[in-house]
C-alpha cells in the first residue's frame, strides 16, 4: 500500500500537531494581554485581535522596526483596530513571534 491517502493522513496529522501547538501558545498569550481583545477561534488558523489603545498601523510599523516581526493590519479586512495573526507556521517561529509581539506591546504602551 503506501498510497496517496496514507500520505494525506500523515500530512493532516502533522498539520494538526502544528496547529494544536500554536493554538495553545496563542491562547496562553492572549489570555495574559490587557492591550488586546481577542476571541479565540474553536478551529482555524487565523485570529483577529483588537488593539484597545493606539493605532494598528503605527503599532505594525513599531513592531517591524524594533522587533523584525509583522502582521496584516485589519484595514485589509475592514477592521481598522484589528490585525491578523496566522497560526499555521512552524511552532518555534510562532512562539518567537508571540514573544516579540508581547515585548512590542509592552514597549508600545510606554510610548
VEXMARSE-955215 format. One record per residue: residue in one letter; x, y, z of N, C-alpha, C in turn; residue number from 1. Coordinates in Angstrom, 2 decimals, padded with zeros to 5 digits. Each point is the difference from the previous one (the first is absolute). Layout:
N
node gufi=A, n.xx=X, n.yy=Y, n.zz=Z, ca.xx=X, ca.yy=Y, ca.zz=Z, c.xx=X, c.yy=Y, c.zz=Z, romar=NUM
...
//
This chain:
111
node gufi=X, n.xx=000.85, n.yy=-001.20, n.zz=000.00, ca.xx=-000.85, ca.yy=001.20, ca.zz=000.00, c.xx=000.88, c.yy=001.25, c.zz=000.00, romar=1
node gufi=X, n.xx=-000.15, n.yy=000.90, n.zz=000.99, ca.xx=000.78, ca.yy=001.23, ca.zz=000.00, c.xx=-000.46, c.yy=000.97, c.zz=-001.07, romar=2
node gufi=X, n.xx=-001.30, n.yy=000.01, n.zz=-000.26, ca.xx=-000.53, ca.yy=000.85, ca.zz=-001.06, c.xx=-000.18, c.yy=001.45, c.zz=000.44, romar=3
node gufi=X, n.xx=-000.68, n.yy=000.73, n.zz=-000.86, ca.xx=-000.21, ca.yy=001.44, ca.zz=000.21, c.xx=-000.75, c.yy=000.28, c.zz=001.29, romar=4
node gufi=X, n.xx=-000.97, n.yy=-000.87, n.zz=000.36, ca.xx=-000.78, ca.yy=000.27, ca.zz=001.21, c.xx=000.83, c.yy=-000.16, c.zz=001.27, romar=5
node gufi=X, n.xx=000.93, n.yy=-000.95, n.zz=-000.02, ca.xx=000.92, ca.yy=-000.14, ca.zz=001.15, c.xx=000.82, c.yy=001.27, c.zz=000.15, romar=6
node gufi=X, n.xx=000.47, n.yy=000.51, n.zz=-001.12, ca.xx=000.80, ca.yy=001.22, ca.zz=000.01, c.xx=-000.83, c.yy=001.19, c.zz=000.50, romar=7
node gufi=X, n.xx=-001.23, n.yy=000.11, n.zz=-000.48, ca.xx=-000.89, ca.yy=001.08, ca.zz=000.43, c.xx=-000.25, c.yy=-000.06, c.zz=001.50, romar=8
node gufi=X, n.xx=-000.17, n.yy=-001.19, n.zz=000.53, ca.xx=-000.24, ca.yy=-000.16, ca.zz=001.44, c.xx=001.20, c.yy=000.50, c.zz=000.80, romar=9
node gufi=X, n.xx=001.22, n.yy=-000.31, n.zz=-000.48, ca.xx=001.21, ca.yy=000.47, ca.zz=000.68, c.xx=000.09, c.yy=001.52, c.zz=-000.04, romar=10
node gufi=X, n.xx=-000.30, n.yy=000.58, n.zz=-001.15, ca.xx=000.03, ca.yy=001.45, ca.zz=-000.15, c.xx=-001.04, c.yy=000.66, c.zz=000.92, romar=11
node gufi=X, n.xx=-001.20, n.yy=-000.58, n.zz=000.02, ca.xx=-001.07, ca.yy=000.55, ca.zz=000.85, c.xx=000.37, c.yy=-000.10, c.zz=001.48, romar=12
node gufi=X, n.xx=000.61, n.yy=-001.10, n.zz=000.40, ca.xx=000.41, ca.yy=-000.18, ca.zz=001.40, c.xx=001.06, c.yy=001.02, c.zz=000.38, romar=13
node gufi=X, n.xx=000.97, n.yy=000.22, n.zz=-000.89, ca.xx=001.04, ca.yy=001.00, ca.zz=000.25, c.xx=-000.62, c.yy=001.40, c.zz=000.13, romar=14
node gufi=X, n.xx=-000.92, n.yy=000.33, n.zz=-000.89, ca.xx=-000.67, ca.yy=001.31, ca.zz=000.04, c.xx=-000.78, c.yy=000.17, c.zz=001.31, romar=15
node gufi=X, n.xx=-000.66, n.yy=-001.07, n.zz=000.45, ca.xx=-000.74, ca.yy=000.05, ca.zz=001.27, c.xx=000.94, c.yy=000.26, c.zz=001.17, romar=16
node gufi=X, n.xx=001.15, n.yy=-000.69, n.zz=000.01, ca.xx=000.97, ca.yy=000.19, ca.zz=001.08, c.xx=000.51, c.yy=001.45, c.zz=000.04, romar=17
node gufi=X, n.xx=000.31, n.yy=000.54, n.zz=-001.17, ca.xx=000.48, ca.yy=001.38, ca.zz=-000.09, c.xx=-001.07, c.yy=000.97, c.zz=000.50, romar=18
node gufi=X, n.xx=-001.21, n.yy=-000.18, n.zz=-000.49, ca.xx=-001.09, ca.yy=000.90, ca.zz=000.38, c.xx=-000.31, c.yy=-000.10, c.zz=001.49, romar=19
node gufi=X, n.xx=-000.03, n.yy=-001.23, n.zz=000.54, ca.xx=-000.27, ca.yy=-000.16, ca.zz=001.44, c.xx=001.06, c.yy=000.71, c.zz=000.83, romar=20
node gufi=X, n.xx=001.26, n.yy=-000.16, n.zz=-000.38, ca.xx=001.09, ca.yy=000.65, ca.zz=000.75, c.xx=-000.13, c.yy=001.52, c.zz=-000.09, romar=21
node gufi=X, n.xx=-000.26, n.yy=000.52, n.zz=-001.18, ca.xx=-000.09, ca.yy=001.44, ca.zz=-000.18, c.xx=-001.24, c.yy=000.59, c.zz=000.67, romar=22
node gufi=X, n.xx=-001.11, n.yy=-000.74, n.zz=-000.03, ca.xx=-001.21, ca.yy=000.49, ca.zz=000.67, c.xx=000.21, c.yy=000.05, c.zz=001.52, romar=23
node gufi=X, n.xx=000.72, n.yy=-000.96, n.zz=000.55, ca.xx=000.29, ca.yy=000.01, ca.zz=001.44, c.xx=000.83, c.yy=001.23, c.zz=000.37, romar=24
node gufi=X, n.xx=001.02, n.yy=000.29, n.zz=-000.80, ca.xx=000.84, ca.yy=001.18, ca.zz=000.24, c.xx=-000.85, c.yy=001.27, c.zz=-000.12, romar=25
node gufi=X, n.xx=-000.83, n.yy=000.09, n.zz=-001.04, ca.xx=-000.83, ca.yy=001.18, ca.zz=-000.22, c.xx=-001.00, c.yy=000.19, c.zz=001.13, romar=26
node gufi=X, n.xx=-000.63, n.yy=-001.07, n.zz=000.43, ca.xx=-001.00, ca.yy=000.09, ca.zz=001.07, c.xx=000.63, c.yy=000.55, c.zz=001.28, romar=27
node gufi=X, n.xx=001.15, n.yy=-000.53, n.zz=000.34, ca.xx=000.73, ca.yy=000.45, ca.zz=001.19, c.xx=000.41, c.yy=001.47, c.zz=-000.16, romar=28
node gufi=X, n.xx=000.52, n.yy=000.35, n.zz=-001.15, ca.xx=000.44, ca.yy=001.37, ca.zz=-000.26, c.xx=-001.16, c.yy=000.98, c.zz=000.14, romar=29
node gufi=X, n.xx=-001.09, n.yy=-000.24, n.zz=-000.72, ca.xx=-001.10, ca.yy=000.96, ca.zz=-000.02, c.xx=-000.72, c.yy=000.09, c.zz=001.35, romar=30
node gufi=X, n.xx=000.01, n.yy=-001.07, n.zz=000.75, ca.xx=-000.62, ca.yy=000.03, ca.zz=001.33, c.xx=000.74, c.yy=000.96, c.zz=000.92, romar=31
node gufi=X, n.xx=001.29, n.yy=000.23, n.zz=-000.27, ca.xx=000.81, ca.yy=000.82, ca.zz=000.90, c.xx=000.14, c.yy=001.46, c.zz=-000.48, romar=32
node gufi=X, n.xx=-000.63, n.yy=000.37, n.zz=-001.10, ca.xx=000.20, ca.yy=001.34, ca.zz=-000.57, c.xx=-001.20, c.yy=000.89, c.zz=000.23, romar=33
node gufi=X, n.xx=000.21, n.yy=001.08, n.zz=000.74, ca.xx=-001.07, ca.yy=000.97, ca.zz=000.23, c.xx=-000.12, c.yy=001.00, c.zz=-001.15, romar=34
node gufi=X, n.xx=001.03, n.yy=000.09, n.zz=-000.85, ca.xx=-000.01, ca.yy=000.98, ca.zz=-001.09, c.xx=-000.86, c.yy=-000.46, c.zz=-001.18, romar=35
node gufi=X, n.xx=-000.36, n.yy=-001.29, n.zz=000.03, ca.xx=-000.71, ca.yy=-000.58, ca.zz=-001.13, c.xx=-001.32, c.yy=-000.62, c.zz=000.43, romar=36
node gufi=X, n.xx=-000.95, n.yy=000.04, n.zz=-000.90, ca.xx=-001.27, ca.yy=-000.72, ca.zz=000.20, c.xx=-000.03, c.yy=-001.07, c.zz=-001.09, romar=37
node gufi=X, n.xx=-000.15, n.yy=-001.25, n.zz=000.41, ca.xx=000.12, ca.yy=-001.09, ca.zz=-000.96, c.xx=-001.05, c.yy=-001.06, c.zz=000.24, romar=38
node gufi=X, n.xx=-000.59, n.yy=-000.46, n.zz=-001.07, ca.xx=-000.87, ca.yy=-001.17, ca.zz=000.05, c.xx=000.77, c.yy=-001.14, c.zz=-000.66, romar=39
node gufi=X, n.xx=000.29, n.yy=-001.04, n.zz=000.77, ca.xx=000.74, ca.yy=-001.13, ca.zz=-000.56, c.xx=-000.94, c.yy=-000.87, c.zz=-000.83, romar=40
node gufi=X, n.xx=000.40, n.yy=-000.31, n.zz=-001.23, ca.xx=-000.84, ca.yy=-000.87, ca.zz=-000.82, c.xx=000.04, c.yy=-001.44, c.zz=000.53, romar=41
node gufi=X, n.xx=-001.11, n.yy=-000.70, n.zz=-000.08, ca.xx=-000.01, ca.yy=-001.40, ca.zz=000.40, c.xx=000.89, c.yy=-000.82, c.zz=-000.93, romar=42
node gufi=X, n.xx=-000.10, n.yy=000.30, n.zz=-001.28, ca.xx=000.86, ca.yy=-000.63, ca.zz=-001.00, c.xx=000.50, c.yy=001.10, c.zz=-000.91, romar=43
node gufi=X, n.xx=000.95, n.yy=-000.32, n.zz=-000.82, ca.xx=000.48, ca.yy=001.00, ca.zz=-000.93, c.xx=001.42, c.yy=000.44, c.zz=000.31, romar=44
node gufi=X, n.xx=000.57, n.yy=000.73, n.zz=-000.94, ca.xx=001.41, ca.yy=000.36, ca.zz=000.11, c.xx=000.20, c.yy=001.51, c.zz=000.10, romar=45
node gufi=X, n.xx=-001.08, n.yy=000.76, n.zz=000.20, ca.xx=000.10, ca.yy=001.45, ca.zz=-000.01, c.xx=-000.71, c.yy=000.60, c.zz=001.21, romar=46
node gufi=X, n.xx=000.65, n.yy=001.03, n.zz=000.59, ca.xx=-000.58, ca.yy=000.73, ca.zz=001.12, c.xx=000.04, c.yy=001.48, c.zz=-000.36, romar=47
node gufi=X, n.xx=-001.02, n.yy=000.75, n.zz=000.40, ca.xx=-000.07, ca.yy=001.43, ca.zz=-000.27, c.xx=-000.10, c.yy=000.78, c.zz=001.32, romar=48
node gufi=X, n.xx=001.12, n.yy=000.16, n.zz=000.71, ca.xx=-000.07, ca.yy=000.78, ca.zz=001.25, c.xx=-000.28, c.yy=001.48, c.zz=-000.27, romar=49
node gufi=X, n.xx=-000.64, n.yy=000.62, n.zz=000.97, ca.xx=-000.27, ca.yy=001.45, ca.zz=-000.08, c.xx=000.97, c.yy=000.72, c.zz=000.92, romar=50
node gufi=X, n.xx=000.70, n.yy=000.99, n.zz=-000.53, ca.xx=000.89, ca.yy=000.83, ca.zz=000.80, c.xx=-000.86, c.yy=001.04, c.zz=000.71, romar=51
node gufi=X, n.xx=000.01, n.yy=-000.02, n.zz=001.34, ca.xx=-000.92, ca.yy=000.85, ca.zz=000.76, c.xx=000.48, c.yy=001.44, c.zz=000.13, romar=52
node gufi=X, n.xx=001.32, n.yy=000.21, n.zz=-000.02, ca.xx=000.54, ca.yy=001.37, ca.zz=000.07, c.xx=001.06, c.yy=000.17, c.zz=-001.07, romar=53
node gufi=X, n.xx=-000.02, n.yy=001.15, n.zz=-000.65, ca.xx=000.99, ca.yy=000.27, ca.zz=-001.03, c.xx=-000.55, c.yy=-000.27, c.zz=-001.38, romar=54
node gufi=X, n.xx=000.90, n.yy=000.06, n.zz=-000.97, ca.xx=-000.37, ca.yy=-000.11, ca.zz=-001.40, c.xx=000.66, c.yy=-001.25, c.zz=-000.58, romar=55
node gufi=X, n.xx=-000.77, n.yy=-000.85, n.zz=-000.64, ca.xx=000.50, ca.yy=-001.27, ca.zz=-000.53, c.xx=001.12, c.yy=000.20, c.zz=-001.02, romar=56
node gufi=X, n.xx=-000.18, n.yy=000.96, n.zz=-000.90, ca.xx=001.02, ca.yy=000.25, ca.zz=-001.03, c.xx=001.32, c.yy=000.44, c.zz=000.66, romar=57
node gufi=X, n.xx=-000.12, n.yy=000.89, n.zz=000.97, ca.xx=001.17, ca.yy=000.50, ca.zz=000.72, c.xx=000.66, c.yy=-001.13, c.zz=000.79, romar=58
node gufi=X, n.xx=-000.81, n.yy=-000.84, n.zz=000.63, ca.xx=000.53, ca.yy=-001.13, ca.zz=000.76, c.xx=000.70, c.yy=-001.00, c.zz=-000.93, romar=59
node gufi=X, n.xx=-000.56, n.yy=-000.23, n.zz=-001.18, ca.xx=000.64, ca.yy=-000.91, ca.zz=-000.96, c.xx=001.37, c.yy=000.53, c.zz=-000.40, romar=60
node gufi=X, n.xx=000.09, n.yy=001.31, n.zz=-000.26, ca.xx=001.31, ca.yy=000.61, ca.zz=-000.33, c.xx=000.98, c.yy=-000.18, c.zz=001.16, romar=61
node gufi=X, n.xx=-000.46, n.yy=000.26, n.zz=001.21, ca.xx=000.82, ca.yy=-000.15, ca.zz=001.20, c.xx=000.51, c.yy=-001.44, c.zz=000.13, romar=62
node gufi=X, n.xx=-000.89, n.yy=-000.95, n.zz=-000.20, ca.xx=000.34, ca.yy=-001.42, ca.zz=000.09, c.xx=001.05, c.yy=-000.39, c.zz=-001.05, romar=63
node gufi=X, n.xx=-000.19, n.yy=000.46, n.zz=-001.22, ca.xx=000.95, ca.yy=-000.31, ca.zz=-001.07, c.xx=001.36, c.yy=000.64, c.zz=000.25, romar=64
node gufi=X, n.xx=000.00, n.yy=001.29, n.zz=000.36, ca.xx=001.26, ca.yy=000.73, ca.zz=000.16, c.xx=000.82, c.yy=-000.50, c.zz=001.18, romar=65
node gufi=X, n.xx=-000.66, n.yy=-000.31, n.zz=001.11, ca.xx=000.72, ca.yy=-000.32, ca.zz=001.23, c.xx=000.08, c.yy=-001.50, c.zz=000.31, romar=66
node gufi=X, n.xx=-000.89, n.yy=-000.80, n.zz=-000.60, ca.xx=-000.06, ca.yy=-001.43, ca.zz=000.36, c.xx=000.05, c.yy=-000.93, c.zz=-001.21, romar=67
node gufi=X, n.xx=000.19, n.yy=000.57, n.zz=-001.20, ca.xx=000.10, ca.yy=-000.80, ca.zz=-001.24, c.xx=-001.12, c.yy=-001.04, c.zz=-000.12, romar=68
node gufi=X, n.xx=-001.19, n.yy=000.43, n.zz=000.35, ca.xx=-001.19, ca.yy=-000.85, ca.zz=-000.03, c.xx=-001.13, c.yy=000.83, c.zz=-000.58, romar=69
node gufi=X, n.xx=-000.95, n.yy=-000.65, n.zz=-000.63, ca.xx=-001.09, ca.yy=000.74, ca.zz=-000.62, c.xx=-001.29, c.yy=-000.80, c.zz=000.04, romar=70
node gufi=X, n.xx=-001.09, n.yy=000.69, n.zz=-000.23, ca.xx=-001.31, ca.yy=-000.64, ca.zz=-000.13, c.xx=-000.72, c.yy=000.67, c.zz=-001.16, romar=71
node gufi=X, n.xx=-001.21, n.yy=-000.46, n.zz=-000.30, ca.xx=-000.79, ca.yy=000.62, ca.zz=-001.06, c.xx=-000.99, c.yy=000.96, c.zz=000.67, romar=72
node gufi=X, n.xx=000.13, n.yy=001.31, n.zz=-000.26, ca.xx=-000.92, ca.yy=000.96, ca.zz=000.62, c.xx=-001.45, c.yy=-000.26, c.zz=-000.41, romar=73
node gufi=X, n.xx=-000.90, n.yy=000.28, n.zz=000.92, ca.xx=-001.42, ca.yy=-000.28, ca.zz=-000.20, c.xx=-000.68, c.yy=000.82, c.zz=-001.07, romar=74
node gufi=X, n.xx=000.64, n.yy=001.10, n.zz=-000.45, ca.xx=-000.64, ca.yy=000.81, ca.zz=-001.04, c.xx=-000.26, c.yy=-000.83, c.zz=-001.26, romar=75
node gufi=X, n.xx=000.80, n.yy=-001.05, n.zz=-000.21, ca.xx=-000.22, ca.yy=-000.86, ca.zz=-001.17, c.xx=-001.29, c.yy=-000.82, c.zz=000.14, romar=76
node gufi=X, n.xx=-000.53, n.yy=-000.06, n.zz=001.21, ca.xx=-001.21, ca.yy=-000.80, ca.zz=000.28, c.xx=-001.13, c.yy=000.89, c.zz=000.50, romar=77
node gufi=X, n.xx=000.15, n.yy=001.32, n.zz=-000.20, ca.xx=-000.97, ca.yy=000.99, ca.zz=000.48, c.xx=-000.18, c.yy=-000.07, c.zz=001.51, romar=78
node gufi=X, n.xx=001.09, n.yy=-000.28, n.zz=000.71, ca.xx=000.02, ca.yy=-000.03, ca.zz=001.47, c.xx=001.24, c.yy=000.77, c.zz=000.46, romar=79
node gufi=X, n.xx=-000.02, n.yy=001.34, n.zz=-000.10, ca.xx=001.23, ca.yy=000.79, ca.zz=000.17, c.xx=000.66, c.yy=-000.09, c.zz=001.38, romar=80
node gufi=X, n.xx=-000.72, n.yy=-000.34, n.zz=001.05, ca.xx=000.64, ca.yy=-000.12, ca.zz=001.32, c.xx=000.48, c.yy=-001.42, c.zz=000.29, romar=81
node gufi=X, n.xx=-000.18, n.yy=-000.90, n.zz=-000.96, ca.xx=000.41, ca.yy=-001.39, ca.zz=000.16, c.xx=001.22, c.yy=-000.29, c.zz=-000.86, romar=82
node gufi=X, n.xx=000.60, n.yy=-001.15, n.zz=000.24, ca.xx=001.05, ca.yy=-000.49, ca.zz=-000.88, c.xx=-000.09, c.yy=-001.52, c.zz=-000.07, romar=83
node gufi=X, n.xx=000.58, n.yy=-000.54, n.zz=-001.05, ca.xx=-000.11, ca.yy=-001.43, ca.zz=-000.27, c.xx=001.27, c.yy=-000.72, c.zz=000.44, romar=84
node gufi=X, n.xx=-000.20, n.yy=-001.09, n.zz=000.74, ca.xx=001.12, ca.yy=-000.84, ca.zz=000.43, c.xx=-000.29, c.yy=-001.41, c.zz=-000.50, romar=85
node gufi=X, n.xx=000.96, n.yy=-000.58, n.zz=-000.71, ca.xx=-000.16, ca.yy=-001.36, ca.zz=-000.52, c.xx=000.66, c.yy=-001.02, c.zz=000.92, romar=86
node gufi=X, n.xx=-000.62, n.yy=-001.18, n.zz=000.09, ca.xx=000.50, ca.yy=-001.06, ca.zz=000.89, c.xx=000.46, c.yy=-001.23, c.zz=-000.76, romar=87
node gufi=X, n.xx=000.22, n.yy=000.12, n.zz=-001.29, ca.xx=000.35, ca.yy=-001.16, ca.zz=-000.80, c.xx=001.49, c.yy=-000.27, c.zz=-000.15, romar=88
node gufi=X, n.xx=000.83, n.yy=000.85, n.zz=000.57, ca.xx=001.44, ca.yy=-000.10, ca.zz=-000.21, c.xx=000.71, c.yy=-000.92, c.zz=000.97, romar=89
node gufi=X, n.xx=001.30, n.yy=-000.10, n.zz=-000.18, ca.xx=000.86, ca.yy=-000.80, ca.zz=000.85, c.xx=-000.19, c.yy=000.41, c.zz=001.47, romar=90
node gufi=X, n.xx=-000.21, n.yy=-000.96, n.zz=000.91, ca.xx=-000.28, ca.yy=000.33, ca.zz=001.40, c.xx=001.09, c.yy=000.82, c.zz=000.69, romar=91
node gufi=X, n.xx=001.27, n.yy=-000.26, n.zz=-000.29, ca.xx=001.06, ca.yy=000.79, ca.zz=000.63, c.xx=-000.04, c.yy=001.45, c.zz=-000.48, romar=92
node gufi=X, n.xx=-000.19, n.yy=000.18, n.zz=-001.29, ca.xx=-000.10, ca.yy=001.36, ca.zz=-000.54, c.xx=-001.24, c.yy=000.71, c.zz=000.53, romar=93
node gufi=X, n.xx=-001.10, n.yy=-000.73, n.zz=000.13, ca.xx=-001.23, ca.yy=000.58, ca.zz=000.52, c.xx=000.19, c.yy=000.44, c.zz=001.44, romar=94
node gufi=X, n.xx=000.64, n.yy=-000.85, n.zz=000.80, ca.xx=000.26, ca.yy=000.34, ca.zz=001.41, c.xx=000.86, c.yy=001.26, c.zz=000.08, romar=95
node gufi=X, n.xx=001.03, n.yy=000.07, n.zz=-000.83, ca.xx=000.88, ca.yy=001.17, ca.zz=-000.02, c.xx=-000.77, c.yy=001.25, c.zz=-000.44, romar=96
node gufi=X, n.xx=-000.88, n.yy=-000.14, n.zz=-000.98, ca.xx=-000.80, ca.yy=001.14, ca.zz=-000.46, c.xx=-000.88, c.yy=000.53, c.zz=001.12, romar=97
node gufi=X, n.xx=-000.60, n.yy=-000.90, n.zz=000.79, ca.xx=-000.83, ca.yy=000.44, ca.zz=001.12, c.xx=000.85, c.yy=000.67, c.zz=001.08, romar=98
node gufi=X, n.xx=001.21, n.yy=-000.50, n.zz=000.22, ca.xx=000.90, ca.yy=000.64, ca.zz=000.96, c.xx=000.30, c.yy=001.43, c.zz=-000.44, romar=99
node gufi=X, n.xx=000.32, n.yy=000.16, n.zz=-001.28, ca.xx=000.30, ca.yy=001.33, ca.zz=-000.53, c.xx=-001.23, c.yy=000.91, c.zz=000.04, romar=100
node gufi=X, n.xx=-001.16, n.yy=-000.56, n.zz=-000.33, ca.xx=-001.24, ca.yy=000.77, ca.zz=000.06, c.xx=-000.25, c.yy=000.49, c.zz=001.42, romar=101
node gufi=X, n.xx=000.21, n.yy=-000.87, n.zz=000.99, ca.xx=-000.18, ca.yy=000.39, ca.zz=001.40, c.xx=000.97, c.yy=001.09, c.zz=000.42, romar=102
node gufi=X, n.xx=001.27, n.yy=-000.16, n.zz=-000.38, ca.xx=001.00, ca.yy=001.02, ca.zz=000.32, c.xx=-000.36, c.yy=001.34, c.zz=-000.64, romar=103
node gufi=X, n.xx=-000.45, n.yy=-000.06, n.zz=-001.24, ca.xx=-000.37, ca.yy=001.22, ca.zz=-000.72, c.xx=-001.22, c.yy=000.67, c.zz=000.62, romar=104
node gufi=X, n.xx=-001.00, n.yy=-000.79, n.zz=000.39, ca.xx=-001.18, ca.yy=000.56, ca.zz=000.66, c.xx=000.40, c.yy=000.72, c.zz=001.29, romar=105
node gufi=X, n.xx=000.88, n.yy=-000.62, n.zz=000.75, ca.xx=000.47, ca.yy=000.57, ca.zz=001.27, c.xx=000.72, c.yy=001.34, c.zz=-000.26, romar=106
node gufi=X, n.xx=000.91, n.yy=000.02, n.zz=-000.97, ca.xx=000.76, ca.yy=001.21, ca.zz=-000.31, c.xx=-000.90, c.yy=001.07, c.zz=-000.64, romar=107
node gufi=X, n.xx=-000.91, n.yy=-000.41, n.zz=-000.87, ca.xx=-000.89, ca.yy=000.92, ca.zz=-000.69, c.xx=-000.92, c.yy=000.71, c.zz=001.01, romar=108
node gufi=X, n.xx=-000.41, n.yy=-000.73, n.zz=001.00, ca.xx=-000.87, ca.yy=000.58, ca.zz=001.03, c.xx=000.66, c.yy=001.09, c.zz=000.82, romar=109
node gufi=X, n.xx=001.32, n.yy=000.00, n.zz=-000.01, ca.xx=000.75, ca.yy=001.02, ca.zz=000.77, c.xx=000.31, c.yy=001.22, c.zz=-000.83, romar=110
node gufi=X, n.xx=-000.34, n.yy=-000.03, n.zz=-001.30, ca.xx=000.27, ca.yy=001.17, ca.zz=-000.88, c.xx=-000.92, c.yy=001.15, c.zz=000.34, romar=111
//
